Amino acid sequence: AELMLPVLLLPFMVPPLIGAVQVTSRLLDARPLSEMLGWLRLLALYDVVFVTLCTMAFAAVVDE
């Protein structure tokens, strides 16, 4: 049971991890921000989706 959470979260965490690595490598190479725009949009989309889902699920999870 304790092993299931990392296995289930892996597909959701790989795209933001790849995006963060790509943006960081381009920042360290001093490339223009326009090259990173696609990855930054992906990261922003993940933020919006997960904040929205967590906000909607909070009441159901924390039901007193």
Secondary structure per residue as TSV (DSSP state, phi and psi in degrees):
chain	resnum	aa	ss	phi	psi
A	1	A	-	360.0	-37.5
A	2	E	T	-72.0	-21.0
A	3	L	T	-83.3	-17.0
A	4	M	H	-70.0	-37.9
A	5	L	H	-61.2	-49.8
A	6	P	H	-62.4	-35.6
A	7	V	H	-67.8	-39.2
A	8	L	H	-74.9	-30.8
A	9	L	H	-82.5	-18.5
A	10	L	H	-55.3	-48.1
A	11	P	H	-63.5	-25.8
A	12	F	H	-83.0	-24.1
A	13	M	H	-96.5	-14.3
A	14	V	H	-68.3	-48.3
A	15	P	H	-59.6	-43.5
A	16	P	H	-66.6	-32.6
A	17	L	H	-66.3	-44.3
A	18	I	H	-63.4	-42.6
A	19	G	H	-61.9	-42.7
A	20	A	H	-65.1	-38.9
A	21	V	H	-66.3	-42.4
A	22	Q	H	-64.1	-45.1
A	23	V	H	-65.1	-42.6
A	24	T	H	-63.8	-42.5
A	25	S	H	-66.1	-37.6
A	26	R	H	-70.9	-34.7
A	27	L	H	-65.3	-42.0
A	28	L	H	-70.0	-24.8
A	29	D	T	-84.9	0.8
A	30	A	T	59.8	39.9
A	31	R	-	-84.0	160.2
A	32	P	-	-67.2	154.3
A	33	L	G	-64.6	-25.3
A	34	S	G	-64.9	-25.8
A	35	E	G	-72.7	-22.4
A	36	M	G	-97.9	-1.4
A	37	L	H	-59.8	-40.0
A	38	G	H	-63.2	-44.2
A	39	W	H	-68.9	-36.7
A	40	L	H	-66.5	-35.9
A	41	R	H	-65.2	-40.9
A	42	L	H	-61.0	-45.0
A	43	L	H	-65.0	-39.8
A	44	A	H	-66.1	-39.0
A	45	L	H	-63.0	-43.0
A	46	Y	H	-61.2	-41.5
A	47	D	H	-60.3	-47.5
A	48	V	H	-63.5	-44.6
A	49	V	H	-64.2	-47.7
A	50	F	H	-71.6	-35.5
A	51	V	H	-65.6	-41.1
A	52	T	H	-64.4	-47.1
A	53	L	H	-63.3	-41.6
A	54	C	H	-67.3	-37.4
A	55	T	H	-65.5	-41.5
A	56	M	H	-71.6	-34.5
A	57	A	H	-85.1	-11.3
A	58	F	H	-60.2	-45.7
A	59	A	H	-63.8	-36.6
A	60	A	H	-73.7	-33.9
A	61	V	H	-78.3	-43.5
A	62	V	S	-100.0	76.3
A	63	D	-	-106.9	108.8
A	64	E	-	-98.7	360.0
